Each structure stands twice: as C-alpha cells, then as structure tokens.
Amino acid sequence: MSVAFAKEESAEAASETILPARPISDRANLVTELGLQMLKKELADARNELAVANALEDLNERRRQSAVPIRDIRYFSQRVETARVSSPPPSNDVVAFGHTVSFERDDGRVQTYRIVGEDEANPAQATISHGSPVAISLMGKAVGDVVQLGPHNLEILSIA
C-alpha cells in the first residue's frame, strides 16, 4: 500500500509534533501571590487544552493539537513546583521585589514599574521581572539614588 493511502503519518512526521521545552532561567523563581495564581491558571488551561486535543478522533490531528499543551504542562508544572511566593516588602526604604518604583531617565522620561516574577512580567502593564537589567540596577537603592544602566542614569523618585 502506498504511503499516500496510510491513515497515520510516519514516525518521523509524528516526532515533528514534539516541541522543544520552553526555556527556564536559572534565577530563583520568585513570584507574587497573584503570580502564583496566574501560573496555576496557565497550568489548568494547558491541561484543559490537552484534554480537548486528546478527545480528537484523528490520531495525527490529536498529535498536532496536543504538542503545545504538553510543552506548556511541563513548563508550568515546574514553575508552580519551584515558585517561591515573596511577601510584600516590609518597608519602602529601599527597592525590593514587589515594590512599585518610579524613576526618571536622563532624557527626562519618568517611568513606573512594579518588580515581579519572570512569568508575570509585562512591561506594557507596568511590571518588570526581578531579573531584568532595570530591576537589578534598582534593587537595594533608595529614593534620590542615581543608578547607572549602561550609558544612562536613572534617578529613583518613589518606592511604593
């Protein structure tokens, strides 16, 4: 029988539906309480997507549809397992994980970001990862301190 008439794809084509793992940094997996809930929701969503894919009758389509959920389940399972919820900072004296920091760039722009975990960071929503260059340069500094970030200076205006 010709391969063109075979119901299943070759093993080689099936292996193409296995996606590489999502990269995980070597930083501590610090999260806010909200970040942990987000990770758990993403894991639940991936499990639901896999259940939907597994209900498909066509084996080849099932393989294709399950590739992303399987990869995401591996990723989010590990992230939930290694998550370390960081309590809100006890004071606003110096910048720490969980703080919202306003700073002025040397070009006059004022920016405000909350420092959060890697998976919950979204600069468009004013959150940055604790491992980002900006957050690393601000950590441990106080209002009025000027930090250098590459060729630029940032002056801390407020910490909340």
Stockholm file with secondary structure:
# STOCKHOLM 1.0

chainA/1-160         MSVAFAKEESAEAASETILPARPISDRANLVTELGLQMLKKELADARNELAVANALEDLNERRRQSAVPIRDIRYFSQRVETARVSSPPPSNDVVAFGHTVSFERDDGRVQTYRIVGEDEANPAQATISHGSPVAISLMGKAVGDVVQLGPHNLEILSIA
#=GR chainA/1-160 SS CCGGGCSSCCHHHHHTTCCCCCCCCSSCCEECHHHHHHHHHHHHHHHHHHHHHHTCSCHHHHHHHHHHHHHHHHHHHHHHHHCEECCCCSCSSSCCTTCEEEEEETTSCEEEEEEECTTTCBGGGTEEETTSHHHHHHTTCCTTCEEEETTEEEEEEEEC
#=GC SS_cons         CCGGGCSSCCHHHHHTTCCCCCCCCSSCCEECHHHHHHHHHHHHHHHHHHHHHHTCSCHHHHHHHHHHHHHHHHHHHHHHHHCEECCCCSCSSSCCTTCEEEEEETTSCEEEEEEECTTTCBGGGTEEETTSHHHHHHTTCCTTCEEEETTEEEEEEEEC
//
